[in-house]
Amino acid sequence: MKKLLILPAVALAIGTCAKPAPVPSYSSVTEAEKAHPDFSMVGEYISNDGKIALQANKLPGGKFLVAQYAGGLPGMGWNQSAIVSALKTPDELKTAVQNFQKVERVSPTLGKPQPDHAILKFPEDFTNVKNGFLMAGGKTRKNIGSFSMHLEFMLPFKPDRNLSSQDRCNSGIYIFNNYELQVMDSFGLDFEHPENNANTINSKNYQWCGSLYKKKLPDVTMCYPPLRWQTYDIDFTAPVLKDGEKVENARITVRHNGVLIHDDVELETGTGLGAKRPQLAEGPIFFQSHGTPVIYRNVWATPLKN
């Protein structure tokens, strides 16, 4: 059962607009609120009668993308009916959430303890670890085969890029340099019908958080807001090679914030550019860096038998 922290629905107002060159990203709530006092409005809301849920995320120019769900939030009551997306000013959002409670969901696997039999242990088996966090751009110090991995990640707040921009806090879990599970701020986007998002779309939906990059959308969109700890729990079965030839494809199961988003998916090839590389029976795991300070913690893996 998911834990909920019920917060009052609060709002302040102001916005900024920026474009091409590098734009700021904020790595703490304090920084975010100082630069954008209405950061407190980013998040998830449930109506007092429990029939409607909202997700609100900040866009360039000061408005919010607001996604409305019938029955509850994704992974927590949403009835799979069409998402209704709209752009709202801070004042309009404040009015819209008057009969709502703001909630902060906590992944049920957050803080999952590292077992003694882990084949990857944190932090010693990873590069680019600073102040107790694995920074984007790190990787494992050794190769592994099939595994079960737990990891926790936090995305900074970067409101001057569109939510679908690949510069909106982009990272990724790149297994063996072949298969990528995308990490970016996609909170509030309608993955199934991107044209209904009401904001500018800069990339394909299979490039958004939780997707197997350029290959498959998540079955459920479980993104949390920026500056919140999120979890991936991954079971990866490595391809089987015999005399240098692949005889069995890789497979992957993923839970995002405790909810199943990929169920034993067969990977005939790698994803994205990884599809052009030879598939391996074992290899390192990379935590991609695209210039935004995405951080990871409590990253470990245990063996998974083929």
C-alpha positions in Angstrom: 0.0 0.0 0.0 1.4 3.4 -0.9 2.0 6.0 1.8 0.4 9.4 1.4 1.4 12.7 2.9 -1.5 15.0 2.8 -0.6 18.6 2.4 -2.7 21.8 2.1 -3.2 23.0 -1.4 -1.2 26.2 -1.5 -0.1 28.5 -4.3 1.9 31.6 -5.0 2.6 33.2 -8.3 5.4 34.2 -10.7 7.0 32.8 -13.8 10.0 33.2 -16.0 10.7 32.5 -19.6 13.9 31.3 -21.3 15.1 29.6 -24.4 18.0 28.3 -26.4 21.2 28.6 -24.4 21.7 26.7 -21.1 18.9 27.4 -18.6 19.0 27.0 -14.8 18.2 23.7 -13.1 17.5 23.7 -9.4 18.7 20.8 -7.2 16.9 21.6 -4.0 13.4 22.8 -2.9 15.0 25.9 -1.4 16.7 26.9 -4.7 13.5 26.1 -6.6 11.3 28.2 -4.4 13.7 31.1 -4.3 13.7 31.3 -8.1 10.1 30.3 -8.6 7.9 31.0 -5.6 5.0 29.1 -7.2 7.1 25.9 -7.2 4.9 24.8 -4.3 2.1 24.3 -6.8 3.9 21.6 -8.7 2.6 18.2 -7.6 -0.4 15.9 -7.4 -3.9 16.7 -6.1 -6.9 14.6 -5.3 -10.4 16.1 -5.1 -12.1 16.0 -1.7 -14.7 13.5 -3.0 -11.9 11.3 -4.5 -13.3 11.3 -8.0 -10.8 13.5 -9.8 -7.0 13.8 -9.6 -4.7 16.4 -11.0 -1.0 16.6 -11.8 0.5 20.1 -12.3 4.0 20.8 -13.6 5.6 24.2 -14.5 6.3 25.2 -18.1 8.4 27.9 -19.7 6.7 31.3 -19.5 5.1 30.7 -16.1 2.1 28.6 -16.9 1.4 25.1 -15.6 0.5 22.0 -17.6 -2.4 20.4 -15.7 -3.4 16.8 -16.4 -6.8 15.7 -15.1 -7.5 12.0 -14.3 -10.9 10.4 -13.6 -11.0 8.1 -10.5 -7.6 8.9 -9.1 -3.9 9.2 -9.9 -2.0 6.8 -12.3 -1.3 3.6 -10.4 -3.7 4.7 -7.7 -7.3 4.6 -8.9 -7.2 6.2 -12.4 -9.8 4.4 -14.5 -7.8 4.6 -17.7 -10.2 7.0 -19.4 -8.9 9.9 -21.5 -6.6 12.4 -19.7 -7.8 16.0 -20.0 -4.8 18.4 -20.3 -4.9 22.2 -20.1 -2.6 25.1 -19.6 -3.3 27.3 -16.5 -1.8 30.4 -15.0 -0.8 30.1 -11.3 -4.0 32.0 -10.4 -6.2 29.6 -12.5 -4.5 26.6 -10.9 -5.0 28.0 -7.5 -8.7 28.3 -8.2 -8.9 24.8 -9.8 -7.5 23.1 -6.6 -9.7 24.8 -4.1 -11.6 21.6 -3.4 -8.5 19.4 -3.7 -5.9 18.1 -1.3 -2.3 18.0 -2.4 -0.6 14.7 -1.9 2.9 13.4 -1.9 3.2 9.8 -2.8 6.1 7.7 -1.5 7.3 4.7 -3.5 6.8 1.5 -1.4 10.3 0.4 -2.3 12.0 3.7 -1.3 14.8 2.9 1.1 14.8 -0.8 0.3 17.8 -2.2 2.1 20.8 -3.6 0.3 21.1 -7.4 0.9 24.4 -9.0 1.9 24.5 -11.1 -1.3 24.4 -8.1 -3.6 26.7 -8.4 -6.6 26.7 -4.6 -7.0 27.1 -2.7 -3.7 26.7 1.0 -3.1 28.9 3.0 -3.2 32.0 0.9 -3.8 31.0 -0.7 -7.1 30.2 2.6 -8.8 32.1 5.5 -10.3 31.3 9.2 -9.9 30.0 9.0 -6.4 30.1 12.3 -4.6 28.8 13.2 -1.1 26.9 9.9 -0.9 25.2 10.2 -4.3 25.9 8.6 -7.7 26.0 11.4 -10.1 24.7 11.1 -13.7 27.7 10.1 -15.8 28.8 7.3 -13.4 28.8 3.6 -14.2 29.4 0.2 -12.5 33.1 -0.7 -11.9 32.5 -4.3 -13.1 30.5 -6.3 -15.6 27.5 -8.4 -14.5 25.1 -10.7 -16.2 21.4 -11.1 -15.4 20.4 -9.1 -12.4 17.7 -7.6 -10.2 18.5 -3.9 -9.4 17.0 -1.4 -7.1 17.8 2.3 -7.5 16.5 5.6 -6.4 16.8 8.8 -8.4 15.9 12.5 -8.1 15.4 14.9 -11.0 16.1 18.6 -10.6 13.5 21.3 -11.4 14.1 22.8 -14.8 11.0 24.8 -15.7 12.5 26.7 -18.6 12.5 23.7 -20.9 9.3 22.0 -22.1 8.4 18.8 -20.4 9.0 16.8 -23.6 12.3 18.4 -24.2 15.3 16.0 -24.0 17.0 18.8 -22.1 14.4 18.5 -19.3 16.6 16.6 -16.8 17.6 13.8 -19.1 19.5 10.7 -17.9 19.0 7.0 -18.3 19.8 3.5 -17.1 21.9 2.1 -20.0 22.3 -1.7 -19.5 25.5 -3.1 -21.2 25.5 0.0 -23.4 22.6 -1.7 -25.3 19.3 -1.2 -23.5 18.1 2.1 -22.1 15.4 2.8 -19.5 14.8 6.5 -19.8 15.0 9.0 -16.9 13.7 12.6 -17.4 11.1 15.0 -16.0 7.9 13.8 -17.8 5.6 14.5 -14.9 2.1 15.5 -16.2 2.6 14.4 -19.8 -0.1 12.4 -21.6 2.0 9.6 -23.1 -0.8 7.9 -25.0 -2.0 11.1 -26.7 0.8 13.6 -26.8 -1.2 15.9 -29.1 -3.6 16.5 -26.3 -0.9 17.8 -23.9 -1.7 21.4 -24.6 2.0 22.4 -24.6 4.7 22.2 -27.2 6.0 18.7 -27.9 9.7 18.5 -28.6 10.3 14.8 -28.7 8.6 11.4 -29.2 6.6 9.8 -26.3 8.9 6.8 -26.4 11.7 9.1 -25.3 10.0 10.0 -22.0 10.6 8.8 -18.5 9.8 5.1 -17.9 10.0 4.3 -21.6 12.4 1.7 -23.1 14.1 4.3 -25.2 12.6 4.6 -28.7 11.1 1.1 -28.3 8.2 0.8 -25.9 6.1 3.1 -23.7 5.5 2.2 -20.1 2.2 0.4 -19.4 1.4 3.0 -16.7 2.9 6.5 -16.4 4.3 6.6 -12.9 6.4 9.8 -12.9 6.6 11.8 -9.7 7.2 15.5 -9.7 10.8 16.9 -9.9 12.8 17.1 -6.6 11.1 14.0 -5.3 12.9 10.6 -4.8 11.6 8.0 -7.2 12.5 4.3 -7.6 13.1 1.8 -10.4 13.2 -1.9 -9.6 14.5 -3.8 -12.6 14.7 -7.5 -13.4 16.9 -7.9 -16.4 17.6 -11.3 -18.1 20.7 -11.0 -20.2 20.7 -12.5 -23.8 22.2 -16.0 -24.1 25.1 -16.3 -26.5 26.5 -19.6 -27.9 29.7 -19.6 -29.9 29.3 -15.9 -30.3 25.8 -16.1 -31.6 22.7 -15.0 -29.7 20.3 -17.9 -29.1 18.0 -16.2 -26.6 16.9 -12.5 -26.4 17.2 -10.3 -23.4 14.1 -9.7 -21.3 13.2 -6.9 -18.8 10.6 -6.2 -16.1 10.4 -2.8 -14.5 8.5 -1.3 -11.6 8.5 2.5 -11.4 7.6 3.8 -7.9 6.4 0.3 -7.1 4.0 0.0 -10.1 4.7 -2.5 -12.9 5.4 -0.6 -16.1 7.1 -3.3 -18.2 6.2 -6.9 -17.8 8.8 -9.4 -19.0 9.4 -7.5 -22.3 11.5 -9.3 -24.9 14.3 -7.2 -26.3 15.2 -8.5 -29.8 17.7 -5.7 -30.1 19.1 -2.9 -28.1 17.3 0.4 -27.8 18.2 3.7 -29.7 21.8 3.7 -30.7 22.3 0.6 -28.5 20.5 -1.4 -31.3 23.5 -0.9 -33.5 26.0 -2.4 -31.0 26.6 -6.2 -30.5 24.5 -7.6 -27.7 26.4 -9.0 -24.7 25.8 -11.7 -22.1 27.3 -9.4 -19.5 28.5 -5.8 -19.2 28.5 -2.6 -17.3 25.6 -0.4 -16.4 25.8 3.3 -17.3 23.9 6.2 -15.7 23.8 8.6 -18.5 24.7 12.3 -18.3 23.2 14.9 -20.6 24.4 17.9 -18.6 21.7 18.1 -15.9 22.5 17.2 -12.3 20.4 14.0 -12.0 21.4 12.1 -8.8 21.0 8.4 -7.7 21.3 6.7 -4.4 20.8 3.2 -2.8 21.8 1.6 -6.1 22.5 -2.2 -5.8 21.9 -5.4 -7.6 21.5 -9.1 -6.9 21.9 -12.0 -9.3 19.0 -13.1 -11.4 19.1 -16.6 -12.8 18.3 -17.0 -16.5 
